[in-house]
């Protein structure tokens, strides 16, 4: 995963907003690539939802993915999952 200084993170976020991205998930420090992949896959599966389950907001989906990753003994340390923050639109995805 590419890591940026705080100044570059906010510059990148601004560029994404100007390009039309409603929501951005960013890491606050350099993170493990495999853990990042697993977190993002879990978050997006939650966002896509399953039939019969109430949809979650974007921030709830991120939190649920972080909790799931932290339950893995190999990735229980916050280094693997706590770096991620969501900025922008946090609500449920409209279908």
C-alpha positions as CSV (number, residue, x, y, z in Angstrom):
1,X,0.0,0.0,0.0
2,X,1.3,3.4,-0.9
3,X,1.9,5.7,2.1
4,X,1.8,9.5,2.0
5,X,2.8,12.2,4.5
6,X,-0.2,13.9,6.2
7,X,0.1,16.9,3.8
8,X,0.0,14.7,0.8
9,X,-2.9,12.7,2.1
10,X,-5.1,15.7,2.4
11,X,-3.9,16.9,-1.0
12,X,-4.8,13.6,-2.5
13,X,-8.1,13.6,-0.7
14,X,-8.8,17.1,-2.2
15,X,-7.9,15.9,-5.7
16,X,-10.3,12.9,-5.3
17,X,-13.1,15.1,-4.1
18,X,-12.5,17.5,-7.1
19,X,-12.6,14.5,-9.4
20,X,-16.0,13.5,-8.0
21,X,-15.2,10.8,-5.4
22,X,-17.9,11.0,-2.7
23,X,-16.1,8.9,-0.2
24,X,-12.4,8.2,0.5
25,X,-10.8,5.5,2.7
26,X,-7.3,6.4,3.6
27,X,-4.5,5.0,5.8
28,X,-2.8,7.2,8.3
29,X,0.4,5.2,8.2
30,X,2.1,2.6,6.0
31,X,0.2,-0.6,6.3
32,X,0.6,-4.2,5.3
33,X,-0.6,-4.9,1.7
34,X,-2.3,-8.2,2.4
35,X,-4.1,-6.9,5.5
36,X,-5.2,-3.9,3.5
37,X,-6.5,-6.1,0.7
38,X,-8.5,-8.3,3.2
39,X,-9.9,-5.2,4.9
40,X,-11.1,-3.6,1.7
41,X,-12.6,-6.9,0.4
42,X,-14.5,-7.3,3.7
43,X,-15.7,-3.7,3.6
44,X,-16.9,-3.8,0.1
45,X,-18.6,-7.2,0.5
46,X,-20.5,-5.6,3.5
47,X,-21.4,-2.6,1.4
48,X,-22.8,-4.8,-1.4
49,X,-24.8,-6.5,1.3
50,X,-26.6,-9.8,1.5
51,X,-30.3,-10.4,0.9
52,X,-32.3,-10.2,4.1
53,X,-29.8,-8.1,5.9
54,X,-30.3,-4.4,6.6
55,X,-27.7,-2.3,4.7
56,X,-24.9,-0.7,6.6
57,X,-23.5,2.8,6.1
58,X,-20.0,3.2,4.6
59,X,-18.5,4.0,8.0
60,X,-20.3,1.0,9.6
61,X,-18.9,-1.3,6.8
62,X,-15.4,0.0,7.5
63,X,-15.8,-0.5,11.2
64,X,-17.2,-4.0,10.7
65,X,-14.2,-4.9,8.5
66,X,-11.8,-3.5,11.1
67,X,-13.4,-5.6,13.9
68,X,-13.3,-8.7,11.7
69,X,-9.6,-8.2,10.9
70,X,-8.8,-7.5,14.5
71,X,-10.3,-10.9,15.5
72,X,-7.6,-12.7,13.4
73,X,-4.8,-13.5,15.9
74,X,-2.2,-12.8,13.3
75,X,-3.7,-9.3,12.7
76,X,-5.0,-8.4,16.1
77,X,-2.5,-5.6,16.6
78,X,-4.0,-2.2,15.6
79,X,-1.1,-1.7,13.2
80,X,-3.0,-3.9,10.7
81,X,-6.5,-2.3,10.9
82,X,-6.5,1.0,12.8
83,X,-4.8,3.1,10.2
84,X,-7.9,3.5,8.1
85,X,-10.2,6.4,8.2
86,X,-13.2,7.3,6.0
87,X,-13.7,10.8,4.8
88,X,-16.6,12.3,2.9
89,X,-20.1,10.7,2.5
90,X,-20.5,8.1,5.3
91,X,-24.1,7.1,4.6
92,X,-25.6,3.9,3.1
93,X,-24.9,3.5,-0.6
94,X,-28.0,4.3,-2.7
95,X,-28.9,1.6,-5.1
